Amino acid sequence: MSIERIIRIMAGAFILLSLGLAHFTGQIDLARLSWLWFTAFIGLNLVQSGITGFCPPVLLLKKLGFKEAGGACTK
């Protein structure tokens, strides 16, 4: 596993950890629909991308005409 993928997993895990800690200490209420669920989605996507190597935005960006430079998302 590359350093880049490990960093993605760590970043996603820290996002999810911070949301979880804020929820369980009563600072935010994740039981209601809010923009925090978008943050949770991004955290989960980072973890998923780090584990599988699949990065969903790549598909969209390729269709929009952007070229790959061999960076973060290779699949």
N, CA, C and O atoms as a GROMACS GRO file, in nm:
protein
  300
    1MET      N    1   0.086  -0.117   0.000
    1MET     CA    2   0.000   0.000   0.000
    1MET      C    3   0.091   0.124   0.000
    1MET      O    4   0.189   0.131   0.073
    2SER      N    5   0.055   0.220  -0.083
    2SER     CA    6   0.138   0.340  -0.096
    2SER      C    7   0.111   0.439   0.017
    2SER      O    8   0.008   0.433   0.084
    3ILE      N    9   0.206   0.530   0.034
    3ILE     CA   10   0.191   0.635   0.136
    3ILE      C   11   0.068   0.719   0.108
    3ILE      O   12  -0.005   0.758   0.199
    4GLU      N   13   0.045   0.748  -0.022
    4GLU     CA   14  -0.071   0.829  -0.060
    4GLU      C   15  -0.203   0.764  -0.017
    4GLU      O   16  -0.292   0.832   0.032
    5ARG      N   17  -0.214   0.633  -0.037
    5ARG     CA   18  -0.337   0.563   0.002
    5ARG      C   19  -0.352   0.560   0.154
    5ARG      O   20  -0.463   0.574   0.205
    6ILE      N   21  -0.242   0.542   0.225
    6ILE     CA   22  -0.247   0.543   0.372
    6ILE      C   23  -0.292   0.680   0.421
    6ILE      O   24  -0.371   0.689   0.516
    7ILE      N   25  -0.244   0.786   0.358
    7ILE     CA   26  -0.283   0.921   0.399
    7ILE      C   27  -0.431   0.944   0.373
    7ILE      O   28  -0.498   1.009   0.453
    8ARG      N   29  -0.483   0.892   0.263
    8ARG     CA   30  -0.628   0.902   0.237
    8ARG      C   31  -0.709   0.833   0.346
    8ARG      O   32  -0.807   0.887   0.396
    9ILE      N   33  -0.666   0.713   0.381
    9ILE     CA   34  -0.737   0.638   0.485
    9ILE      C   35  -0.732   0.715   0.617
    9ILE      O   36  -0.833   0.726   0.687
   10MET      N   37  -0.614   0.768   0.651
   10MET     CA   38  -0.601   0.844   0.776
   10MET      C   39  -0.687   0.970   0.774
   10MET      O   40  -0.753   1.001   0.873
   11ALA      N   41  -0.688   1.042   0.662
   11ALA     CA   42  -0.767   1.165   0.653
   11ALA      C   43  -0.916   1.134   0.668
   11ALA      O   44  -0.986   1.202   0.742
   12GLY      N   45  -0.963   1.031   0.600
   12GLY     CA   46  -1.103   0.992   0.612
   12GLY      C   47  -1.138   0.947   0.752
   12GLY      O   48  -1.244   0.980   0.805
   13ALA      N   49  -1.047   0.870   0.813
   13ALA     CA   50  -1.072   0.822   0.948
   13ALA      C   51  -1.076   0.937   1.048
   13ALA      O   52  -1.158   0.937   1.140
   14PHE      N   53  -0.988   1.036   1.031
   14PHE     CA   54  -0.989   1.152   1.122
   14PHE      C   55  -1.116   1.236   1.106
   14PHE      O   56  -1.169   1.287   1.204
   15ILE      N   57  -1.164   1.250   0.983
   15ILE     CA   58  -1.290   1.321   0.961
   15ILE      C   59  -1.404   1.249   1.033
   15ILE      O   60  -1.482   1.310   1.105
   16LEU      N   61  -1.411   1.117   1.013
   16LEU     CA   62  -1.517   1.039   1.077
   16LEU      C   63  -1.502   1.038   1.229
   16LEU      O   64  -1.602   1.045   1.301
   17LEU      N   65  -1.378   1.029   1.278
   17LEU     CA   66  -1.354   1.032   1.422
   17LEU      C   67  -1.399   1.165   1.483
   17LEU      O   68  -1.463   1.166   1.588
   18SER      N   69  -1.366   1.276   1.417
   18SER     CA   70  -1.406   1.406   1.471
   18SER      C   71  -1.557   1.422   1.472
   18SER      O   72  -1.613   1.478   1.566
   19LEU      N   73  -1.625   1.373   1.368
   19LEU     CA   74  -1.772   1.378   1.369
   19LEU      C   75  -1.829   1.291   1.480
   19LEU      O   76  -1.922   1.331   1.550
   20GLY      N   77  -1.773   1.172   1.497
   20GLY     CA   78  -1.820   1.082   1.602
   20GLY      C   79  -1.798   1.139   1.741
   20GLY      O   80  -1.888   1.132   1.825
   21LEU      N   81  -1.681   1.195   1.765
   21LEU     CA   82  -1.654   1.254   1.896
   21LEU      C   83  -1.746   1.373   1.923
   21LEU      O   84  -1.798   1.388   2.034
   22ALA      N   85  -1.767   1.458   1.823
   22ALA     CA   86  -1.856   1.572   1.841
   22ALA      C   87  -1.999   1.524   1.868
   22ALA      O   88  -2.070   1.584   1.949
   23HIS      N   89  -2.041   1.419   1.802
   23HIS     CA   90  -2.177   1.366   1.823
   23HIS      C   91  -2.192   1.307   1.963
   23HIS      O   92  -2.289   1.336   2.033
   24PHE      N   93  -2.096   1.226   2.002
   24PHE     CA   94  -2.110   1.157   2.130
   24PHE      C   95  -2.083   1.246   2.252
   24PHE      O   96  -2.118   1.209   2.364
   25THR      N   97  -2.021   1.362   2.231
   25THR     CA   98  -2.006   1.456   2.341
   25THR      C   99  -2.119   1.558   2.344
   25THR      O  100  -2.121   1.648   2.429
   26GLY      N  101  -2.214   1.544   2.251
   26GLY     CA  102  -2.332   1.630   2.251
   26GLY      C  103  -2.313   1.764   2.183
   26GLY      O  104  -2.397   1.853   2.198
   27GLN      N  105  -2.206   1.781   2.109
   27GLN     CA  106  -2.182   1.909   2.042
   27GLN      C  107  -2.258   1.921   1.911
   27GLN      O  108  -2.291   2.032   1.869
   28ILE      N  109  -2.284   1.809   1.845
   28ILE     CA  110  -2.365   1.810   1.723
   28ILE      C  111  -2.464   1.695   1.729
   28ILE      O  112  -2.443   1.597   1.801
   29ASP      N  113  -2.571   1.708   1.654
   29ASP     CA  114  -2.675   1.605   1.652
   29ASP      C  115  -2.680   1.544   1.513
   29ASP      O  116  -2.736   1.602   1.420
   30LEU      N  117  -2.620   1.426   1.498
   30LEU     CA  118  -2.620   1.358   1.370
   30LEU      C  119  -2.749   1.282   1.345
   30LEU      O  120  -2.766   1.220   1.240
   31ALA      N  121  -2.842   1.286   1.441
   31ALA     CA  122  -2.970   1.220   1.422
   31ALA      C  123  -3.059   1.298   1.326
   31ALA      O  124  -3.152   1.244   1.268
   32ARG      N  125  -3.029   1.427   1.309
   32ARG     CA  126  -3.105   1.510   1.216
   32ARG      C  127  -3.027   1.526   1.086
   32ARG      O  128  -2.904   1.525   1.086
   33LEU      N  129  -3.100   1.540   0.977
   33LEU     CA  130  -3.036   1.561   0.848
   33LEU      C  131  -2.970   1.698   0.846
   33LEU      O  132  -3.035   1.799   0.873
   34SER      N  133  -2.843   1.702   0.815
   34SER     CA  134  -2.772   1.829   0.810
   34SER      C  135  -2.654   1.815   0.714
   34SER      O  136  -2.630   1.708   0.658
   35TRP      N  137  -2.581   1.925   0.696
   35TRP     CA  138  -2.464   1.925   0.610
   35TRP      C  139  -2.352   1.839   0.668
   35TRP      O  140  -2.257   1.807   0.596
   36LEU      N  141  -2.361   1.801   0.794
   36LEU     CA  142  -2.258   1.716   0.852
   36LEU      C  143  -2.258   1.576   0.789
   36LEU      O  144  -2.156   1.508   0.788
   37TRP      N  145  -2.372   1.536   0.736
   37TRP     CA  146  -2.376   1.407   0.667
   37TRP      C  147  -2.294   1.412   0.539
   37TRP      O  148  -2.240   1.310   0.497
   38PHE      N  149  -2.284   1.530   0.477
   38PHE     CA  150  -2.197   1.547   0.360
   38PHE      C  151  -2.052   1.527   0.402
   38PHE      O  152  -1.974   1.464   0.330
   39THR      N  153  -2.015   1.581   0.516
   39THR     CA  154  -1.880   1.563   0.570
   39THR      C  155  -1.853   1.415   0.596
   39THR      O  156  -1.744   1.365   0.567
   40ALA      N  157  -1.951   1.345   0.651
   40ALA     CA  158  -1.937   1.201   0.676
   40ALA      C  159  -1.920   1.125   0.544
   40ALA      O  160  -1.840   1.031   0.536
   41PHE      N  161  -1.993   1.165   0.441
   41PHE     CA  162  -1.982   1.101   0.310
   41PHE      C  163  -1.840   1.119   0.255
   41PHE      O  164  -1.783   1.025   0.200
   42ILE      N  165  -1.785   1.238   0.268
   42ILE     CA  166  -1.650   1.265   0.219
   42ILE      C  167  -1.548   1.180   0.295
   42ILE      O  168  -1.456   1.125   0.235
   43GLY      N  169  -1.566   1.171   0.428
   43GLY     CA  170  -1.476   1.088   0.507
   43GLY      C  171  -1.482   0.941   0.466
   43GLY      O  172  -1.378   0.876   0.453
   44LEU      N  173  -1.602   0.890   0.445
   44LEU     CA  174  -1.618   0.751   0.402
   44LEU      C  175  -1.558   0.730   0.262
   44LEU      O  176  -1.497   0.626   0.235
   45ASN      N  177  -1.576   0.828   0.174
   45ASN     CA  178  -1.521   0.817   0.040
   45ASN      C  179  -1.368   0.816   0.042
   45ASN      O  180  -1.305   0.744  -0.035
   46LEU      N  181  -1.308   0.896   0.130
   46LEU     CA  182  -1.162   0.895   0.144
   46LEU      C  183  -1.112   0.759   0.192
   46LEU      O  184  -1.014   0.706   0.139
   47VAL      N  185  -1.179   0.702   0.291
   47VAL     CA  186  -1.139   0.570   0.342
   47VAL      C  187  -1.155   0.465   0.232
   47VAL      O  188  -1.065   0.384   0.210
   48GLN      N  189  -1.269   0.466   0.165
   48GLN     CA  190  -1.296   0.372   0.057
   48GLN      C  191  -1.193   0.386  -0.054
   48GLN      O  192  -1.144   0.286  -0.106
   49SER      N  193  -1.160   0.508  -0.090
   49SER     CA  194  -1.063   0.533  -0.196
   49SER      C  195  -0.924   0.483  -0.156
   49SER      O  196  -0.851   0.429  -0.239
   50GLY      N  197  -0.888   0.503  -0.030
   50GLY     CA  198  -0.759   0.455   0.016
   50GLY      C  199  -0.748   0.304   0.018
   50GLY      O  200  -0.642   0.249  -0.011
   51ILE      N  201  -0.856   0.237   0.053
   51ILE     CA  202  -0.855   0.091   0.062
   51ILE      C  203  -0.862   0.027  -0.077
   51ILE      O  204  -0.785  -0.065  -0.107
   52THR      N  205  -0.955   0.074  -0.161
   52THR     CA  206  -0.977   0.009  -0.290
   52THR      C  207  -0.896   0.069  -0.404
   52THR      O  208  -0.871   0.001  -0.503
   53GLY      N  209  -0.854   0.195  -0.391
   53GLY     CA  210  -0.785   0.262  -0.501
   53GLY      C  211  -0.880   0.322  -0.603
   53GLY      O  212  -0.836   0.387  -0.698
   54PHE      N  213  -1.010   0.300  -0.586
   54PHE     CA  214  -1.111   0.355  -0.677
   54PHE      C  215  -1.156   0.491  -0.628
   54PHE      O  216  -1.198   0.507  -0.513
   55CYS      N  217  -1.148   0.590  -0.716
   55CYS     CA  218  -1.183   0.727  -0.681
   55CYS      C  219  -1.297   0.774  -0.772
   55CYS      O  220  -1.272   0.808  -0.888
   56PRO      N  221  -1.422   0.777  -0.723
   56PRO     CA  222  -1.536   0.811  -0.807
   56PRO      C  223  -1.526   0.944  -0.883
   56PRO      O  224  -1.571   0.949  -0.997
   57PRO      N  225  -1.469   1.051  -0.826
   57PRO     CA  226  -1.462   1.176  -0.904
   57PRO      C  227  -1.379   1.164  -1.033
   57PRO      O  228  -1.396   1.245  -1.124
   58VAL      N  229  -1.290   1.064  -1.041
   58VAL     CA  230  -1.210   1.048  -1.162
   58VAL      C  231  -1.299   1.023  -1.283
   58VAL      O  232  -1.274   1.078  -1.390
   59LEU      N  233  -1.403   0.942  -1.266
   59LEU     CA  234  -1.492   0.913  -1.377
   59LEU      C  235  -1.557   1.040  -1.431
   59LEU      O  236  -1.564   1.061  -1.552
   60LEU      N  237  -1.604   1.124  -1.341
   60LEU     CA  238  -1.668   1.249  -1.380
   60LEU      C  239  -1.567   1.344  -1.445
   60LEU      O  240  -1.596   1.404  -1.549
   61LEU      N  241  -1.451   1.358  -1.385
   61LEU     CA  242  -1.352   1.450  -1.438
   61LEU      C  243  -1.300   1.406  -1.576
   61LEU      O  244  -1.272   1.490  -1.661
   62LYS      N  245  -1.288   1.275  -1.598
   62LYS     CA  246  -1.248   1.225  -1.729
   62LYS      C  247  -1.352   1.260  -1.834
   62LYS      O  248  -1.318   1.301  -1.945
   63LYS      N  249  -1.481   1.245  -1.799
   63LYS     CA  250  -1.588   1.278  -1.892
   63LYS      C  251  -1.592   1.428  -1.923
   63LYS      O  252  -1.637   1.468  -2.030
   64LEU      N  253  -1.546   1.510  -1.829
   64LEU     CA  254  -1.541   1.654  -1.850
   64LEU      C  255  -1.417   1.697  -1.928
   64LEU      O  256  -1.401   1.815  -1.960
   65GLY      N  257  -1.329   1.602  -1.960
   65GLY     CA  258  -1.214   1.631  -2.044
   65GLY      C  259  -1.082   1.654  -1.973
   65GLY      O  260  -0.984   1.690  -2.038
   66PHE      N  261  -1.077   1.636  -1.845
   66PHE     CA  262  -0.951   1.654  -1.773
   66PHE      C  263  -0.862   1.533  -1.796
   66PHE      O  264  -0.910   1.421  -1.812
   67LYS      N  265  -0.732   1.555  -1.797
   67LYS     CA  266  -0.636   1.448  -1.819
   67LYS      C  267  -0.571   1.404  -1.688
   67LYS      O  268  -0.553   1.484  -1.596
   68GLU      N  269  -0.537   1.276  -1.681
   68GLU     CA  270  -0.469   1.223  -1.563
   68GLU      C  271  -0.321   1.256  -1.568
   68GLU      O  272  -0.261   1.257  -1.675
   69ALA      N  273  -0.263   1.283  -1.453
   69ALA     CA  274  -0.121   1.310  -1.445
   69ALA      C  275  -0.050   1.207  -1.360
   69ALA      O  276   0.064   1.229  -1.317
   70GLY      N  277  -0.115   1.092  -1.336
   70GLY     CA  278  -0.054   0.987  -1.256
   70GLY      C  279  -0.050   1.021  -1.108
   70GLY      O  280   0.043   0.981  -1.038
   71GLY      N  281  -0.148   1.094  -1.061
   71GLY     CA  282  -0.147   1.139  -0.923
   71GLY      C  283  -0.228   1.050  -0.832
   71GLY      O  284  -0.210   0.929  -0.829
   72ALA      N  285  -0.316   1.110  -0.757
   72ALA     CA  286  -0.387   1.046  -0.648
   72ALA      C  287  -0.473   0.928  -0.692
   72ALA      O  288  -0.460   0.820  -0.636
   73CYS      N  289  -0.557   0.947  -0.788
   73CYS     CA  290  -0.651   0.842  -0.831
   73CYS      C  291  -0.604   0.783  -0.963
   73CYS      O  292  -0.601   0.851  -1.065
   74THR      N  293  -0.568   0.658  -0.961
   74THR     CA  294  -0.512   0.597  -1.081
   74THR      C  295  -0.607   0.502  -1.150
   74THR      O  296  -0.579   0.460  -1.262
   75LYS      N  297  -0.716   0.466  -1.089
   75LYS     CA  298  -0.809   0.370  -1.151
   75LYS      C  299  -0.929   0.440  -1.207
   75LYS      O  300  -1.018   0.375  -1.263
   0.00000   0.00000   0.00000
